[in-house]
Amino acid sequence: MGKVTWRPGNMIYPLPAVMVSCGETEEEYNIITIAWTGTICSDPPMCYISVRPNRHSYDILKRTKEYVINITTQELAKATDWCGVRSGRKYNKFSEMSLTPGKAQKVNAPIIEEAPLHLECKVKEIVPLGTHDMFISEIVNVQADERYLDEETGTFHLDQANPICYSHGQYHSLGKKLGKFGFSVEKKKRKKKRCKILSTRKKKK
């Protein structure tokens, strides 16, 4: 089978499906579902979301320059989709989906209490790109559900919360674990160490 040439387009999948909450007061609190999001820097921690200017949340984000990225789960899949296809101009998404607005620590935008992880963000720059504008932001605080936190190691086991991702118009759960970061090198190290031990044993004999 050969390769097929397609027109240029976004084919970097899967992506996280997140619910972004915004607004300074309860009257304007809103949720927008976004897949155009990601990490762009570690120190300082930076991320981005890309939003169409015609979306209801766009003006709120542009004015307040604050928002919260709420990681979604299998349990929140229906709410994630619903908040992506319904407009905040017509619906109160928190009440419609029985979601609870909670207090963020460093921004005025609310967190979604039912989500396992919340990234509080402050916008540093807005870049017009075409169909979407990119909100380049600094992550100023993170809140995590303690149920998934290993107190001994300080590790947050997000996988136990059953996060979901988005690919070609479909929502998916995550598959089986294939290995941790650096596992390819660790295998080589273990193999080299085992060979060295066997070699030493042969010499002793």
Protein Blocks (a to p, Z undefined) as FASTA:
>chain_A
ZZdddddddfbdcdddddddedjbfklgccdddfbgcdfbfbdcdddddddfkbmklmmm
mmnopacdddddfklmmmmmmmmmpcfklpcfklmnopacdddfkbmbdcdfkbmbdcdd
ddfbdcdfbjpccdddddfbdcddfklpcfknopacfklnopaddeehiacdddddfbde
hklmmmmmmmmmmmmmmmmmmmmZZ
